[in-house]
Amino acid sequence: MKLTRKFAALTMAVLLAFTLTACSPKQAAQDLVVNLVHKMGLVEESDEDDTDTTTKAPAGGSVEFPAEMDSDAARVVTYPVDSTLYVAFNGIANRSTEYFVAGGDSMTVTGYATTEASSENYMYFKIAFWELSDDKSMTSYVPGSTIYYRADGSDYQYNVTGLTAGKQYKITISYDNGNKYYVTGGLKVEGLGSTELNTYGDETTNS
């Protein structure tokens, strides 16, 4: 219940009821309080503010790096094979992949990670897609593309939509760690339109 917003109204209703007891039967005052409480929705109401609106990837899929990929070569290693981009990340909090070309309007991202954190507050890392403008001067966030993956060592999978075939994208990998912990793991991004990867300068970010 949204108690902070409705507490003042409830207090006023109770004070009014006690005031009325001086000139009205006690039962009438109690009925008034009950009536006001129900009208204001202060009982048995779910609180939308407490609803978790994050998108979490369900369990599924599998990430197995190609034998020829050196997954420990850097903090973030990207390796394209046919229509799949493999991404390894090692002890990171916030990094991005190189730009890649989407083959269609969606891509399936399977991910896993581990962390030394034990608190539930630090058990998820997230990804997000960013689209590069045609003139390569700006990146724009793809709405709805922020997906949370549980960092428990298991594989999770989600199909990210809202992409455009032929456009270039990068994926940001971030971990809200409280400046204490990091994540190590990998991604398998299926649906590449090309094995070409690109790196550009500091583009303007349009969120």
C-alpha positions in Angstrom: 0.0 0.0 0.0 1.1 3.5 -0.6 1.1 4.4 3.1 3.2 7.5 2.8 0.8 9.2 0.4 -2.4 8.2 2.3 -1.3 8.4 5.9 -2.3 12.1 6.2 -5.8 11.4 4.8 -6.3 8.5 7.1 -5.3 10.6 10.1 -7.8 13.3 9.1 -10.5 10.7 8.8 -9.8 9.3 12.3 -9.8 12.8 13.8 -13.0 13.6 12.2 -14.6 10.4 13.5 -13.5 11.2 17.1 -14.9 14.7 16.7 -18.2 13.4 15.7 -18.4 11.1 18.7 -19.2 14.2 20.8 -22.5 14.7 19.1 -23.2 11.4 17.4 -23.4 7.7 18.5 -20.0 6.0 18.6 -21.0 3.3 16.1 -21.9 6.0 13.5 -18.4 7.5 13.9 -16.8 4.1 13.5 -18.8 3.4 10.3 -17.6 6.7 8.9 -14.0 5.8 9.4 -14.5 2.4 7.8 -16.3 4.0 4.9 -13.5 6.6 4.3 -10.8 4.0 4.6 -12.3 1.8 1.9 -13.0 4.8 -0.3 -9.4 5.9 -0.1 -8.2 2.4 -0.9 -6.2 2.0 2.3 -7.0 -1.7 2.7 -6.0 -4.8 0.8 -4.4 -2.8 -2.0 -1.3 -3.9 -4.0 1.4 -1.3 -4.4 2.6 -0.7 -7.9 5.6 1.1 -6.5 6.8 -2.3 -5.1 6.4 -4.1 -8.4 9.7 -5.2 -9.9 9.6 -3.8 -13.5 13.0 -5.0 -14.5 13.2 -7.6 -17.3 15.0 -10.7 -16.2 16.2 -13.4 -18.5 14.8 -16.9 -17.8 17.0 -19.9 -17.5 18.0 -21.5 -20.8 20.5 -21.8 -23.6 24.2 -22.5 -23.3 27.4 -20.5 -23.8 30.4 -22.5 -25.0 33.3 -20.5 -26.4 34.9 -21.7 -29.7 38.2 -23.6 -29.0 40.2 -21.0 -30.9 38.9 -18.1 -28.8 41.2 -16.8 -26.2 38.6 -15.7 -23.6 41.2 -14.4 -21.2 43.0 -12.1 -23.6 41.5 -8.9 -22.2 38.8 -7.6 -19.9 36.3 -8.0 -22.8 37.0 -10.3 -25.7 34.6 -10.4 -28.7 34.8 -13.2 -31.3 32.4 -13.6 -34.2 31.7 -16.9 -35.8 29.2 -17.0 -38.7 26.0 -15.5 -37.3 27.0 -15.6 -33.6 29.1 -13.2 -31.6 30.8 -14.6 -28.5 31.7 -12.2 -25.7 33.9 -13.0 -22.7 34.2 -10.5 -19.8 36.7 -10.8 -17.0 36.4 -9.0 -13.7 34.4 -6.0 -15.0 31.8 -3.5 -13.7 31.0 -1.6 -16.9 32.3 -2.3 -20.4 31.0 -2.3 -24.0 31.5 -4.6 -26.9 32.7 -3.5 -30.3 30.0 -2.6 -32.9 28.4 -5.4 -34.8 25.8 -5.6 -37.5 22.3 -7.0 -36.7 21.0 -9.6 -39.2 17.3 -8.9 -38.3 15.0 -7.1 -36.0 15.9 -9.3 -33.0 18.9 -11.1 -31.5 19.0 -13.9 -28.9 21.4 -13.2 -26.0 22.5 -16.1 -23.8 24.6 -15.1 -20.8 26.1 -16.3 -17.6 28.4 -14.8 -14.9 29.8 -15.4 -11.5 30.6 -12.9 -8.7 32.2 -13.0 -5.3 29.3 -11.1 -3.9 26.9 -13.0 -1.7 24.2 -10.4 -1.1 21.0 -10.7 -3.3 21.5 -7.0 -4.1 24.5 -7.8 -6.2 23.3 -11.0 -7.9 22.4 -9.6 -11.3 24.3 -8.0 -14.1 22.6 -6.3 -17.1 23.0 -5.8 -20.8 21.7 -3.1 -23.1 21.8 -2.5 -26.8 22.9 0.9 -28.3 22.3 1.7 -32.0 24.9 3.7 -34.0 23.7 6.4 -36.2 24.3 6.3 -39.9 26.8 9.1 -39.8 28.5 7.3 -36.8 28.3 10.4 -34.7 25.7 9.3 -32.1 24.5 6.2 -30.2 20.9 5.8 -29.1 19.6 3.4 -26.5 17.3 0.7 -27.9 14.1 1.0 -25.8 13.3 -2.1 -23.8 16.7 -3.7 -24.4 18.0 -3.7 -20.8 17.9 -7.3 -19.6 19.0 -8.6 -16.2 20.9 -11.9 -15.9 21.5 -13.6 -12.6 25.2 -14.0 -11.8 25.0 -17.5 -10.3 27.1 -19.3 -12.9 24.0 -20.7 -14.7 22.9 -19.8 -18.3 20.0 -17.5 -19.0 18.6 -16.5 -22.3 16.5 -13.6 -23.7 15.4 -12.6 -27.2 16.0 -8.8 -27.6 13.7 -7.1 -30.1 13.4 -3.6 -31.6 16.5 -3.8 -33.8 16.9 -3.0 -37.4 18.6 -5.3 -39.9 21.8 -3.9 -41.3 22.3 -1.3 -38.5 25.3 -1.4 -36.2 24.9 -2.0 -32.4 27.0 -2.4 -29.4 26.1 -4.1 -26.1 27.0 -2.5 -22.8 27.6 -4.9 -19.9 27.2 -3.4 -16.5 27.1 -4.5 -12.9 25.7 -2.4 -10.0 28.3 -3.6 -7.6 28.6 -0.9 -4.9 32.3 -0.5 -6.0 33.1 -3.7 -4.2 32.6 -6.6 -6.6 32.9 -7.6 -10.2 31.5 -10.1 -12.6 33.2 -12.7 -14.9 31.3 -14.6 -17.5 30.2 -14.6 -21.1 27.6 -13.9 -23.7 26.5 -15.7 -26.9 24.7 -13.2 -29.2 22.9 -15.0 -32.1 21.6 -13.2 -35.1 24.7 -11.4 -36.6 24.3 -10.0 -40.1 28.1 -9.9 -40.6 31.3 -11.1 -38.9 32.7 -7.5 -39.2 33.3 -5.7 -36.0 34.1 -2.0 -35.7 35.4 0.4 -33.1 34.7 4.2 -33.4 35.7 7.3 -31.5 33.7 8.9 -28.7 30.2 9.1 -30.1 27.6 11.3 -28.5 25.2 9.3 -26.4 21.5 9.9 -26.8 19.6 8.2 -24.0 
